[in-house]
Amino acid sequence: MRISKPSIHSIGLIAVLGLASGALAQNAERETKSRAAVQSISDEGEDALGRLAEAIAKGKAEATRLPDAPLPRTDNPADQRRAFDAFRKRLPTDDMDARVRAAKSLGEASLAAERDSQAKALRQALGLEPADEQALSKSTPAVLTKGWVPVLFVSSSMPLPTLRSYAIQLEKVKGVLAFRGVPGGLKKMGPMAKLTAQILRIDAGCEGPNCAMRNVQLIVDPIAFRQHGITQVPALAMIPGDPTQAYCERDDESPRARHIVYGDSALPGMLEEYGRLGGKEEVRDAQALARSR
């Protein structure tokens, strides 16, 4: 049978409409499923949040009901005694003892090196440090390490020529000049450094780090003044050992002189007077050095 063109067009239109209707139905079904899935997720999220809120509230309620953790008592004498006894019975190990001693030695060496470094830097900054090794060795103070050391107690208020004269005499006997304090206080080291340079420079008119210095130790030692009851200067004492040890490292039990000689006289006369007071043995070496050329 022959099909006319209008019939063909009608059939095609019907097919197209059928396909479109199927597609719309599928889209509607997918949209419905998607909405259902979103609603399910939303419901589950709300349920989860509700359960979390309930768990938090329950935890807070339980926490308020829990008692505080009990702490051990510290006022029981028996417990305290047992603790101290156990601590005392703890035997130290040789390894730990060796480590402690090594650490102490290292700390003391490091402190001494730092102290020497700072002192040297201060002397260089103030023009008291010689530039060459030979001058440095000449200016290094030397005191007697054994026996008795002549210590002349002086003050920065004394005339500079008098202090320089005593420095010349003390150099021969390896003696020490001792000051009670620092001019201007410990916070001002500049004036003391300047005074030290003026006293020790062999040439009073020399300036700068290359000036030759006398081999005399100057110390600031208020403890030595207090130990020996020094109320006026100059005063001579023959102190056993090393009187140049830092006063912050000593105490009132440090060795001290048996006699004190007062008077603004030459050092040989003061040594002679010290011997007459009963200190002939103490001044013997110093007098021998004073008489030598």
Secondary structure by P-SEA (a helix, b strand, c coil): ccccaaaaaaaaaaaaaaaaaaaaaaaaaaaaaaaaaaaaaaaaaaaaaaaaaaaaaaaaaaaaaccccbbbbcccaaaaaaaaaaaaaccccaaaaaaaaaaaaaaaaaaaaaaaaaaaaaaaaaccccccaaaaaaaccccccccbbbbbbbbccccaaaaaaaaaaaaaabbbbbbcccccccccaaaaaaaaaaaccccccccccccccccbbbbbcaaaaaaaccccccbbbbccccccccccccccccccccccccccccaaaaaaaaaaacccccaaaaaaaaacc
